[in-house]
Amino acid sequence: MTRVLLESTNGEQTWSTMGVSENIIEASWQALADSVVFGLLHPPTGSTAAAR
């Protein structure tokens, strides 16, 4: 098993996601996809998009 830990930021917030698989590409893809979803669901507090 391979575990990939990914740390991401939007300039204001930082979060970590993890992917687990026997295949390192699959584990990386899981971590990346989860990171993007989290980033989209939790916009920066001072962003203009959040004010719309």
FILUM-807593 format. One record per atom (N, C-alpha, C, CB): x, z, y. Coordinates in Angstrom, 3 decimals, decimal comma. Atoms other than C-alpha are relative to their C-alpha. Glycine has a CB too. Layout:
ATOM        u        w        v
ATOM        X        Z        Y
...
// end
This chain:
ATOM        u        w        v
ATOM    0,830    0,000   -1,185
ATOM    0,000    0,000    0,000
ATOM    0,871    0,000    1,245
ATOM   -0,942    1,204    0,000
ATOM   -0,666    0,058   -1,305
ATOM    1,043   -0,764    3,563
ATOM   -0,952    0,559    1,040
ATOM    0,434   -1,463    0,364
ATOM    0,801   -0,542   -1,097
ATOM   -0,165    1,162    6,578
ATOM    0,645   -0,461    1,302
ATOM   -0,099    1,577   -0,069
ATOM   -0,467    0,481   -1,293
ATOM    0,155   -0,382   10,056
ATOM   -0,654    0,844    1,079
ATOM   -0,319   -1,517    0,197
ATOM    0,495   -0,763   -1,147
ATOM   -0,182    1,824   13,137
ATOM    0,266   -0,822    1,244
ATOM    0,677    1,415    0,098
ATOM   -0,104    0,828   -1,195
ATOM   -0,838   -0,012   16,393
ATOM   -0,402    0,833    1,205
ATOM   -0,884   -1,273   -0,116
ATOM    0,320   -0,694   -1,237
ATOM   -0,707    1,550   19,846
ATOM   -0,280   -1,044    1,077
ATOM    1,157    0,959    0,428
ATOM    0,422    0,966   -1,006
ATOM   -2,543   -0,306   22,615
ATOM   -0,308    0,718    1,308
ATOM   -1,230   -0,797   -0,486
ATOM    0,346   -0,558   -1,298
ATOM   -3,188    0,205   26,309
ATOM   -0,707   -1,057    0,848
ATOM    1,261    0,524    0,721
ATOM    0,634    0,888   -0,964
ATOM   -5,354   -1,267   29,060
ATOM    0,551    0,268    1,395
ATOM   -1,530    0,175   -0,022
ATOM   -0,606   -0,352   -1,266
ATOM   -3,118    0,103   31,797
ATOM   -0,390    1,385    0,474
ATOM   -0,370   -1,004    1,031
ATOM    0,451   -1,341   -0,361
ATOM   -5,085    3,334   32,163
ATOM   -0,105    0,905   -1,214
ATOM   -1,339   -0,068    0,704
ATOM    0,211   -0,769    1,224
ATOM   -5,886    4,460   28,628
ATOM    0,902   -0,550   -1,093
ATOM   -1,489   -0,043   -0,442
ATOM   -0,777    0,401    1,161
ATOM   -3,851    4,376   25,429
ATOM   -0,745    0,459   -1,241
ATOM    1,443    0,590    0,044
ATOM    0,653   -0,360    1,255
ATOM   -5,292    4,349   21,915
ATOM    0,790   -0,570   -1,167
ATOM   -1,459   -0,509   -0,030
ATOM   -0,682    0,431    1,215
ATOM   -4,045    3,934   18,364
ATOM   -1,022   -0,404   -1,045
ATOM    0,916    1,112   -0,544
ATOM    0,838    0,430    1,111
ATOM   -5,576    2,076   15,445
ATOM    0,889   -0,186   -1,219
ATOM   -0,770   -1,315    0,342
ATOM   -0,750    0,092    1,235
ATOM   -4,573    1,755   11,826
ATOM   -0,674   -0,996   -0,935
ATOM    0,123    1,379   -0,667
ATOM    0,481    0,895    1,044
ATOM   -4,905   -0,882    9,119
ATOM    0,730    0,329   -1,290
ATOM    0,204   -1,492    0,392
ATOM   -0,588   -0,320    1,299
ATOM   -4,303   -0,290    5,411
ATOM   -0,369   -1,085   -0,992
ATOM   -0,474    1,388   -0,504
ATOM    0,224    1,035    1,010
ATOM   -3,891   -2,933    2,719
ATOM    1,275   -0,148   -0,828
ATOM   -0,404   -1,367    0,663
ATOM   -1,188    0,348    0,781
ATOM   -1,543   -4,083   -0,012
ATOM    0,767   -1,134    0,681
ATOM   -0,394   -0,404   -1,442
ATOM   -0,573    1,136   -0,706
ATOM   -0,888   -7,117    2,218
ATOM    0,282    0,403    1,449
ATOM   -0,952   -1,231   -0,062
ATOM   -0,357   -0,433   -1,356
ATOM    0,993   -6,403    5,472
ATOM   -0,725   -0,818    1,074
ATOM    1,512   -0,108    0,202
ATOM    0,730    0,834   -0,967
ATOM   -0,723   -9,325    7,241
ATOM   -1,431    0,496    0,135
ATOM    0,015   -1,491   -0,430
ATOM    1,372   -0,517   -0,031
ATOM   -4,166   -7,992    6,309
ATOM   -0,052    1,353    0,710
ATOM   -0,560    0,130   -1,432
ATOM   -0,038   -1,306   -0,658
ATOM   -3,236   -4,454    7,393
ATOM    0,202   -0,162    1,509
ATOM    1,123    0,873   -0,599
ATOM   -0,247    0,261   -1,422
ATOM   -1,916   -5,787   10,713
ATOM   -1,247   -0,549    0,675
ATOM    1,167   -0,982    0,174
ATOM    1,217    0,599   -0,552
ATOM   -5,063   -7,852   11,272
ATOM   -1,085    1,069    0,194
ATOM   -0,516   -1,129   -0,927
ATOM    0,989   -1,075   -0,114
ATOM   -7,299   -4,816   10,617
ATOM    0,291    0,871    1,224
ATOM   -0,010    0,863   -1,281
ATOM   -0,378   -0,852   -1,139
ATOM   -5,363   -2,692   13,131
ATOM   -0,225   -0,724    1,321
ATOM    1,471    0,434   -0,116
ATOM    0,170    0,775   -1,226
ATOM   -5,401   -5,465   15,750
ATOM   -1,474   -0,196    0,335
ATOM    0,688   -1,355   -0,130
ATOM    1,432    0,212   -0,236
ATOM   -9,113   -6,240   15,347
ATOM   -0,672    1,291    0,463
ATOM   -0,685   -0,522   -1,278
ATOM    0,576   -1,279   -0,409
ATOM  -10,033   -2,551   15,588
ATOM    0,437    0,375    1,414
ATOM    0,400    1,102   -0,983
ATOM   -0,507   -0,298   -1,334
ATOM   -7,863   -2,197   18,691
ATOM   -0,746   -0,792    1,069
ATOM    1,491   -0,298    0,075
ATOM    0,726    0,845   -0,958
ATOM   -9,573   -5,104   20,454
ATOM   -1,433    0,493    0,167
ATOM    0,005   -1,476   -0,460
ATOM    1,374   -0,506   -0,068
ATOM  -13,041   -3,780   19,593
ATOM   -0,048    1,296    0,790
ATOM   -0,572    0,218   -1,411
ATOM   -0,030   -1,264   -0,729
ATOM  -12,141   -0,308   20,829
ATOM    0,216   -0,251    1,493
ATOM    1,106    0,921   -0,558
ATOM   -0,274    0,307   -1,395
ATOM  -10,716   -1,743   24,055
ATOM   -1,198   -0,592    0,723
ATOM    1,154   -0,943    0,093
ATOM    1,189    0,599   -0,609
ATOM  -13,863   -3,769   24,705
ATOM   -1,134    1,005    0,167
ATOM   -0,477   -1,170   -0,837
ATOM    1,077   -0,992   -0,062
ATOM  -16,178   -0,827   24,017
ATOM    0,322    1,166    0,929
ATOM   -0,291    0,527   -1,384
ATOM   -0,416   -1,094   -0,871
ATOM  -14,175    1,587   26,202
ATOM    0,796   -0,563    1,176
ATOM    0,841    1,045   -0,785
ATOM   -0,703    0,608   -1,144
ATOM  -13,377   -0,201   29,488
ATOM    0,665    1,073    0,861
ATOM   -0,980   -0,835    0,860
ATOM   -0,651   -0,957   -0,909
ATOM  -11,073    1,440   32,048
ATOM   -1,027    0,629    0,922
ATOM    1,106   -0,691    0,829
ATOM    0,982   -0,725   -0,819
ATOM  -12,899    4,047   34,123
ATOM   -0,100   -0,549    1,418
ATOM    0,357    1,472    0,055
ATOM    0,019    0,508   -1,366
ATOM  -11,931    2,434   37,443
ATOM   -0,219   -1,490    0,092
ATOM    1,265    0,344    0,678
ATOM    0,123    1,456   -0,025
ATOM  -12,653   -1,179   36,466
ATOM   -1,278   -0,442    0,696
ATOM    0,037   -0,558   -1,416
ATOM    1,187    0,563   -0,647
ATOM  -15,079   -3,354   38,391
ATOM   -1,018   -0,438   -1,036
ATOM    0,382   -1,185    0,897
ATOM    0,933    0,394    1,050
ATOM  -16,570   -4,521   35,091
ATOM   -0,904    1,157   -0,384
ATOM    0,755   -0,505   -1,225
ATOM    0,799   -1,158    0,362
ATOM  -17,769   -0,988   34,379
ATOM   -1,066    0,280    1,069
ATOM    0,902    1,227   -0,194
ATOM    0,940   -0,247   -1,090
ATOM  -19,545   -0,902   37,763
ATOM   -1,149   -0,994    0,003
ATOM    0,720   -0,052    1,328
ATOM    1,058    1,015   -0,004
ATOM  -21,649   -3,993   37,036
ATOM   -1,200    0,409   -0,773
ATOM    0,505   -1,276   -0,543
// end
